[in-house]
Every structure is written in structure tokens, then in C-alpha cells.
Amino acid sequence: MQMQIKIQRWLFSLLIIGALFVGGCGSSPVANSTPTPNPASGENISLSPSPSPAAVAASSPFSNLPRLEGKATVVMTVKGAPITIELDGTNAPITAGNFVDLVQKGVYDGLVFHRVVREPQPFVVQGGDPQGKDPKFPTARLGTGGFIDPKTTTERRIPLEIKAKGAANPTYSQTLEEAGVKEKPVLMHSRGAVAMARSQSPDSASSQFYFTLTDVPFLDGSYAVFGYVKQGMDVIDKIEAGDRIEKVTVTQGLENFKPVQ
């Protein structure tokens, strides 16, 4: 009986991880994606004295991306009810900075939650595909799009960014397992975590994000958490596929945001 339960849990884990892959950003078929580690950007080496994660991000190959150097609070309104999220730019400066930048640009306003997984057990509520702003866009194709930067006319993608406990800086462009890091992440997939969806390629996240409906420890070290819901989980628990984000606003910490000049 215990073996049967373990097998069921293993199969469920494969199923829902696959759901995140399918829901990842990018227009290319994710089934053919292959993780491509980038050793040059794996800046998880302790220095003495150690620079801050934000300083590393600013001087890295990803210096052309917005950053959050510290914390910020955003309020997302769904069905007239607020969801308060604390973003952690201390431990995920690029990922949190990208989210703040998209909030400031109004990218999330009016977007639909295209994936809600509660069965056979609670998992995630996922949204952030800019294609969902068009009510005529085919529902079946939602989950394939990312933010098109008007300056470059191409999709902005950000690196996988995960800071392990005890590390001076995040690991970039690799899962912790691929990087040989055994410590757990500072930001874990507990209930109410906010993280970036991506395709199989580690550096394929763009604008799609998800809320975790329960603790999901097997995602730790593989997907980038960048904040937590502080108030409004009762609102998230009631979200259904097709519900829209009415408005997202930065209410605190905007002084910590460093946009791309």
C-alpha cells in the first residue's frame, strides 16, 4: 500500500512539473527544449568581502535587465479583492526586478489566469501571458507568450536565479542540482510563494508567474521564487481559470527598483 502511494505521488509530481513546462514562456515548442547551463553566469562563488546579489546582477551578463535591490510590496486586485505580495529583491534581484518593471509598465493589468491546478491535489494558479489581454485570443494557446520589449521588439527573457542558503550570491542559468549545490534555496516553494514559470530551458522565464496553493518542495531549486503572498491567499484560493487581474500596483519599496537606463 505504501509503495502504491509513493508511485502515485511520483506520477503526480511528473504531471504537474510538466504542466509548468508546458505553461512556460516562449513561442518555440518546449518539448524540444534542452537545458543549456551557462557556467559563465553561475555566479555563486563566495568572495571576501562578498558583493551583494544586486551588485553581482548589475555587473553580470544580465546587467541590461531591471533589478530590485531590496524589498517591495505590490497589491494585485482580482475580483475586486486585494492580494498583497512582498517581493524579495535581496535574494532574487533580477527576477523581482523584472516583475516590478512589468507591473510599472501595466503589463499585468487585464491579464487572465490561464491555468489553475487543484486536482488531484492543490498545486498552482498561473497567469501572466500578455496574449491573454485580448479577449478574442484562443484560450487553448494561452501559456505560450511572454513580454515583448518594445525597445528590442523581441521577447524579454530572464535567467533562472536561485540563491542557496549560505551562499553569497544566487546561482544563475542552472538549477541547484545542475550546479552541484546541495543546500536548499533561501526562497522555497511554501504555500503562497510567487515564482516564475518557464519552459525546459532555464533562461526562458519572461512574464508568466504562479502562486503555490500548498507547499511544493520538489520544485525547490528548479524554479525561481521571488516573493510571498502576505495577505489575500483566500482570494487566490477562489481564483478560477479565466479570471482576470484587474490591476497591479507597487505600494512600497519603489525606491529600491533600478530600471534599465
C-alpha atoms as one frame of an Amber mdcrd trajectory, in Angstrom:
protein
   0.000   0.000   0.000   2.818   2.434   0.882   4.596   1.588  -2.376   1.400
   2.335  -4.324   1.068   5.724  -2.618   4.718   6.548  -3.418   4.201   5.647
  -7.086   1.065   7.786  -7.241   2.908  10.754  -5.732   5.794  10.269  -8.186
   3.443  10.205 -11.175   1.610  13.279  -9.878   4.909  15.124  -9.463   5.851
  14.387 -13.076   2.430  15.518 -14.263   2.435  18.894 -12.529   6.071  19.674
 -13.316   5.141  19.004 -16.915   2.297  21.478 -16.533   4.787  24.169 -15.581
   6.968  23.288 -18.577   4.021  23.476 -20.968   2.966  26.751 -19.368   6.445
  28.208 -19.645   7.120  31.252 -21.764   8.301  31.238 -25.328   6.861  30.560
 -28.734   9.118  27.628 -29.573   7.941  24.089 -28.742   9.033  23.427 -25.187
   9.046  19.671 -25.701  12.222  20.089 -27.731  13.862  22.456 -25.264  17.043
  21.319 -23.607  18.550  22.997 -20.543  21.741  24.775 -21.527  23.853  25.581
 -18.476  25.866  28.762 -18.737  28.905  28.366 -16.471  29.982  31.933 -17.154
  26.875  33.233 -15.407  26.862  30.830 -12.448  27.996  33.491 -10.016  27.609
  31.630  -6.741  31.234  31.886  -5.588  31.827  33.459  -2.195  34.134  36.459
  -2.291  35.773  38.304   0.566  34.273  40.759   1.106  31.205  39.429  -0.721
  29.310  41.795  -3.036  25.558  41.946  -2.686  23.400  39.805  -5.028  22.177
  43.020  -6.632  25.752  44.153  -7.267  26.568  40.812  -8.857  23.461  41.028
 -11.019  24.377  44.553 -12.079  27.866  43.516 -13.176  26.836  40.226 -14.767
  25.896  39.395 -18.385  22.343  40.272 -17.287  23.133  43.898 -16.453  20.713
  45.014 -19.162  17.787  43.755 -17.058  15.887  45.719 -14.386  16.653  44.894
 -10.751  15.122  45.235  -7.317  17.755  45.999  -4.679  15.811  45.197  -1.531
  12.138  44.520  -0.949   8.954  45.914  -2.431   5.243  45.384  -1.918   2.707
  45.081  -4.698  -1.064  44.799  -4.490  -2.852  42.741  -7.134  -6.614  43.113
  -7.451  -8.692  40.136  -8.597 -12.489  40.154  -8.497 -12.334  43.416  -6.587
 -10.281  41.857  -3.779  -6.642  42.711  -2.963  -3.700  40.294  -2.876  -0.654
  41.737  -1.119   2.710  40.350  -2.251   6.128  41.057  -0.772   8.855  40.827
  -3.405  12.354  39.809  -2.301  14.946  41.617  -4.377  17.604  40.883  -1.787
  17.668  37.208  -2.739  16.248  37.422  -6.280  17.173  40.886  -7.637  16.681
  40.173 -11.346  13.520  38.088 -11.011  11.846  40.516  -8.620  13.082  43.497
 -10.640  11.605  42.071 -13.829   8.233  41.671 -12.096   8.269  45.249 -10.750
   9.188  46.553 -14.193   6.260  44.727 -15.792   3.930  45.996 -13.064   5.104
  49.560 -13.708   4.512  49.094 -17.430   0.948  47.871 -16.799   1.683  44.536
 -18.453  -0.308  42.503 -15.915  -3.390  44.714 -15.854  -6.238  42.853 -17.530
  -4.403  39.554 -17.982  -6.119  36.229 -17.427  -5.199  33.339 -15.128  -4.988
  30.596 -17.726  -4.013  27.620 -15.556  -5.438  26.588 -12.182  -4.484  23.156
 -10.820  -6.298  21.973  -7.691  -6.911  18.328  -8.534  -5.957  15.674  -7.636
  -4.419  17.982  -5.021  -3.724  21.731  -4.764  -0.789  22.916  -6.863  -0.663
  26.354  -8.570  -2.579  29.281 -10.013  -0.714  30.582 -13.073  -1.057  33.723
 -15.191   0.944  36.484 -16.839   0.691  35.646 -20.542   0.356  39.051 -22.297
  -1.647  37.398 -25.080  -4.454  36.983 -22.558  -5.240  40.702 -22.622  -7.072
  40.117 -25.905 -10.437  38.508 -25.023 -10.557  37.011 -28.531  -7.227  35.221
 -28.170  -7.751  31.422 -28.253  -7.846  30.047 -24.715  -6.019  26.887 -25.788
  -2.977  28.932 -26.812  -2.647  30.842 -23.558   0.526  29.977 -21.681   2.803
  30.304 -24.705   3.572  34.018 -24.603   5.962  36.393 -22.869   6.611  40.123
 -22.625   7.690  41.686 -25.924  10.077  44.504 -25.108   9.148  47.460 -27.342
  12.776  48.631 -27.351  14.050  45.400 -28.894  10.786  44.063 -30.417  11.776
  40.667 -29.023  10.653  38.686 -26.004  12.469  39.617 -22.822  13.748  36.542
 -21.045  15.402  36.449 -17.651  17.841  33.899 -16.232  16.935  31.245 -13.731
  18.007  32.838 -10.438  18.104  30.799  -7.219  20.045  31.680  -4.100  21.025
  28.750  -1.874  21.155  29.060   1.891  24.590  30.207   2.995  25.588  31.404
  -0.482  26.797  34.947  -1.027  25.068  35.238  -4.395  22.399  33.463  -6.443
  23.153  30.688  -8.900  22.250  31.756 -12.429  21.130  29.807 -15.513  21.240
  26.423 -13.745  19.114  24.536 -11.294  20.843  23.978  -7.977  21.174  20.296
  -8.833  22.858  21.098 -12.148  25.208  23.485 -10.347  26.098  20.831  -7.777
  24.640  22.872  -4.913  23.256  20.660  -2.136  21.885  23.394   0.127  18.216
  24.338  -0.088  17.122  27.677  -1.560  16.589  30.700   0.642  13.226  31.237
  -1.070  11.279  27.980  -1.010   8.022  26.839  -2.538   5.877  27.089   0.567
   2.161  27.904   0.294   1.791  31.437  -1.011   5.113  31.556  -2.844   5.246
  33.587  -6.065   7.563  32.152  -8.716   8.316  32.363 -12.426   7.000  29.819
 -14.901   9.365  28.798 -17.674   9.884  26.214 -20.382  12.521  23.499 -20.087
  15.327  25.942 -20.849  16.445  27.539 -17.548  16.654  31.058 -19.017  13.205
  31.103 -20.627  11.097  32.910 -17.986   9.575  36.179 -19.171   6.301  37.389
 -17.658   4.363  34.281 -16.611   4.235  33.604 -12.887   2.424  31.317 -10.483
   1.147  31.215  -6.911   1.620  27.967  -4.983  -1.563  26.696  -3.340   0.336
  24.432  -0.963   3.926  23.561  -0.059   5.604  22.183  -3.201   9.131  21.242
  -2.048  10.047  19.213  -5.137  10.121  22.464  -7.158  12.723  23.981  -4.837
  16.000  24.615  -6.611  14.449  24.274 -10.076  12.136  27.288 -10.348  12.747
  30.852  -9.178  10.683  32.036  -6.226  10.845  35.822  -5.850   8.256  36.676
  -3.211   5.393  35.605  -0.984   1.737  36.448  -0.525   1.334  38.332   2.743
  -2.416  38.864   2.564  -5.078  37.540   0.230  -4.471  33.790  -0.011  -8.217
  33.407   0.496  -8.638  35.364  -2.757  -6.132  33.155  -4.593  -7.857  30.026
  -3.284 -11.012  31.132  -5.127  -9.406  32.041  -8.456 -10.671  30.041 -11.424
  -9.218  29.713 -14.913 -10.445  32.679 -16.915 -10.464  35.167 -14.029  -8.609
  38.380 -14.789  -6.136  40.565 -12.950  -7.825  43.934 -12.676  -4.832  45.971
 -11.531  -1.354  45.571 -10.034   0.337  48.440  -8.197   3.625  48.867  -6.364
   2.668  50.287  -2.957   6.026  50.214  -1.148   9.715  49.889  -1.999   9.708
  51.505  -5.429  12.854  53.388  -4.387  14.642  50.005  -4.453  13.764  49.464
  -8.110  16.534  50.030 -10.646  15.135  50.170 -14.187  17.297  49.728 -17.242
  18.598  53.105 -18.339
